[in-house]
């Protein structure tokens, strides 16, 4: 059996399509308004051209756990018409201080013996067109799946991988997967629209197969029907994006000039034919508009801050968190709109129709507005970001070439080389001031000509883990 034939055989044995048809439940009543948590947003956010405008005072935010009846949801997602939460196999929408649960539940893991499930995404429209993606908590058999929880749709299960995400293209829903056997990993699970990627043959790759030319890591679609995937290309520098117009015609563009070493990629829907794309905290945010990608201005001035979380309002207006503040993208640039609780790390942030922010930190919490406070100026933690660490480096790797270059810096004794884990293992230098950081960057440009160091306002002790590495 040839390699391609064997790959197709494995794919067929691991990917199943199952029709799932249900009666549509009646729409639930719209809940009473929830207090607005941040300053009012502009109705549109064209490409910004200015730095962050000054602001006198913004509200502080405090946490309030959502735990009606002693139930502690574990995740929160925004869908059309609702903000929904997850409790085991149940999905429900937030209504005031309570949760309205759907009658339908996710499949019982006991039926197939593959272990508990972990919900990775909730998509669609509340309550009649809700779809859920999940994996197994057993890392050896993730068994990623899309499941149409309500409405008419197809279930899709890939035993060897996971579902990258789901795109709503007009009246159709398209799920994109990644399982190492990439043939036919684009599935229409609702409706009739089809989107097929350019193949490795089309892109003249070294291994000219029928697999996609881009190994998708994220997918999204505009309100106007343009679908985009972003991932690693088989030819040329990465990352790259594949773009389908509303008629389904694909084309590929490189993002290598905009992202040097991307982290976890996400695509969010904006207004009209607009998308937002993030490649992790250490890359620029991108705007997709009128068929092209462009980098947004850095967050923060005079020292930029890494962007920790990205989310949008119901209208598609972009909001971000740097771990200290919530910022909104307005026509004039970034506007700080709220101060976050100190020392908190959130795994999810979403916004509901009323502008209230919901977060996950072990459990789901509402962020309530408190007293207004002036926005602090300056940066107490200047940091020179160097690069992402190679996956082949051992846990105790000491980066000898980098240490040699840094040790010749005139003020090397004041530096602290740090490896930290953010979205992945990364390397940077704690400096004593912005001026020292700029001088160090100039020194690195002379001694490590292939590197692109950048000055951030960042405290590595807030990362998932970190270790100091002696320069000598």
JOHUFEN-V354924 format. One record per backbone hydrogen bond with DSSP energy under -0.5 kcal/mol. CO is the residue of the C=O (numbers start at 1). NH is the residue of the N-H. If there is no record, write none. Layout:
# JOHUFEN-V354924
co=CO nh=NH
co=CO nh=NH
This chain:
# JOHUFEN-V354924
co=2 nh=6
co=3 nh=7
co=4 nh=8
co=5 nh=9
co=6 nh=10
co=7 nh=11
co=8 nh=12
co=9 nh=13
co=10 nh=14
co=11 nh=15
co=14 nh=16
co=14 nh=159
co=16 nh=157
co=18 nh=155
co=20 nh=153
co=55 nh=375
co=58 nh=373
co=59 nh=339
co=60 nh=370
co=62 nh=368
co=64 nh=366
co=65 nh=67
co=66 nh=73
co=67 nh=70
co=68 nh=71
co=71 nh=73
co=73 nh=364
co=75 nh=86
co=77 nh=84
co=79 nh=82
co=80 nh=126
co=82 nh=79
co=82 nh=84
co=83 nh=94
co=84 nh=77
co=85 nh=92
co=86 nh=74
co=86 nh=75
co=87 nh=89
co=87 nh=90
co=89 nh=106
co=90 nh=87
co=91 nh=102
co=92 nh=85
co=93 nh=100
co=95 nh=98
co=98 nh=95
co=99 nh=101
co=100 nh=93
co=107 nh=109
co=108 nh=111
co=109 nh=112
co=109 nh=113
co=109 nh=114
co=116 nh=137
co=118 nh=135
co=121 nh=133
co=123 nh=131
co=124 nh=80
co=125 nh=129
co=129 nh=125
co=129 nh=131
co=130 nh=149
co=130 nh=150
co=131 nh=123
co=132 nh=147
co=133 nh=120
co=133 nh=121
co=134 nh=145
co=135 nh=118
co=137 nh=139
co=138 nh=141
co=139 nh=142
co=142 nh=136
co=144 nh=158
co=145 nh=134
co=146 nh=156
co=147 nh=132
co=147 nh=149
co=151 nh=153
co=153 nh=20
co=155 nh=18
co=156 nh=146
co=157 nh=16
co=157 nh=159
co=158 nh=144
co=158 nh=161
co=159 nh=143
co=161 nh=144
co=162 nh=164
co=162 nh=178
co=165 nh=176
co=167 nh=169
co=167 nh=174
co=168 nh=170
co=169 nh=172
co=172 nh=169
co=173 nh=189
co=173 nh=190
co=174 nh=167
co=175 nh=187
co=176 nh=164
co=176 nh=165
co=178 nh=162
co=182 nh=185
co=185 nh=177
co=185 nh=187
co=187 nh=175
co=187 nh=189
co=189 nh=154
co=190 nh=173
co=198 nh=213
co=199 nh=203
co=200 nh=205
co=201 nh=204
co=206 nh=208
co=207 nh=209
co=209 nh=201
co=211 nh=200
co=213 nh=234
co=214 nh=216
co=215 nh=232
co=218 nh=230
co=220 nh=228
co=222 nh=225
co=226 nh=222
co=227 nh=244
co=228 nh=220
co=229 nh=242
co=230 nh=217
co=230 nh=218
co=231 nh=233
co=231 nh=239
co=231 nh=240
co=232 nh=215
co=239 nh=255
co=240 nh=231
co=241 nh=253
co=242 nh=229
co=243 nh=251
co=244 nh=227
co=245 nh=248
co=248 nh=250
co=249 nh=245
co=251 nh=243
co=253 nh=241
co=255 nh=258
co=255 nh=259
co=258 nh=284
co=266 nh=278
co=268 nh=276
co=271 nh=274
co=272 nh=223
co=272 nh=224
co=273 nh=290
co=274 nh=270
co=275 nh=288
co=276 nh=268
co=277 nh=286
co=278 nh=266
co=279 nh=263
co=280 nh=279
co=280 nh=283
co=281 nh=307
co=285 nh=296
co=286 nh=277
co=287 nh=289
co=287 nh=294
co=288 nh=275
co=289 nh=292
co=292 nh=289
co=294 nh=287
co=298 nh=300
co=299 nh=305
co=302 nh=304
co=304 nh=457
co=306 nh=308
co=309 nh=321
co=311 nh=319
co=312 nh=351
co=313 nh=316
co=317 nh=313
co=318 nh=329
co=319 nh=311
co=320 nh=327
co=321 nh=308
co=321 nh=309
co=324 nh=340
co=325 nh=322
co=326 nh=337
co=326 nh=338
co=327 nh=320
co=328 nh=330
co=328 nh=335
co=330 nh=333
co=331 nh=49
co=333 nh=330
co=334 nh=53
co=335 nh=328
co=337 nh=39
co=337 nh=59
co=338 nh=326
co=339 nh=61
co=341 nh=344
co=348 nh=360
co=350 nh=358
co=352 nh=355
co=356 nh=352
co=357 nh=367
co=358 nh=350
co=359 nh=365
co=360 nh=347
co=360 nh=348
co=361 nh=363
co=363 nh=361
co=364 nh=66
co=365 nh=359
co=366 nh=64
co=366 nh=368
co=367 nh=357
co=368 nh=62
co=371 nh=60
co=373 nh=58
co=374 nh=376
co=381 nh=458
co=382 nh=431
co=383 nh=385
co=383 nh=456
co=384 nh=429
co=385 nh=454
co=387 nh=427
co=390 nh=393
co=394 nh=397
co=399 nh=403
co=400 nh=404
co=401 nh=405
co=402 nh=406
co=403 nh=407
co=404 nh=408
co=405 nh=408
co=406 nh=409
co=409 nh=412
co=411 nh=414
co=412 nh=415
co=416 nh=430
co=417 nh=469
co=418 nh=420
co=418 nh=428
co=419 nh=467
co=420 nh=422
co=420 nh=426
co=421 nh=464
co=421 nh=465
co=424 nh=422
co=425 nh=389
co=426 nh=420
co=427 nh=386
co=427 nh=387
co=428 nh=418
co=429 nh=384
co=429 nh=431
co=430 nh=416
co=433 nh=437
co=434 nh=438
co=435 nh=439
co=436 nh=440
co=437 nh=441
co=438 nh=442
co=439 nh=443
co=440 nh=444
co=441 nh=445
co=442 nh=446
co=443 nh=447
co=444 nh=448
co=448 nh=451
co=454 nh=385
co=454 nh=456
co=455 nh=304
co=456 nh=383
co=456 nh=458
co=458 nh=460
co=459 nh=462
co=460 nh=463
co=465 nh=421
co=467 nh=419
co=469 nh=417
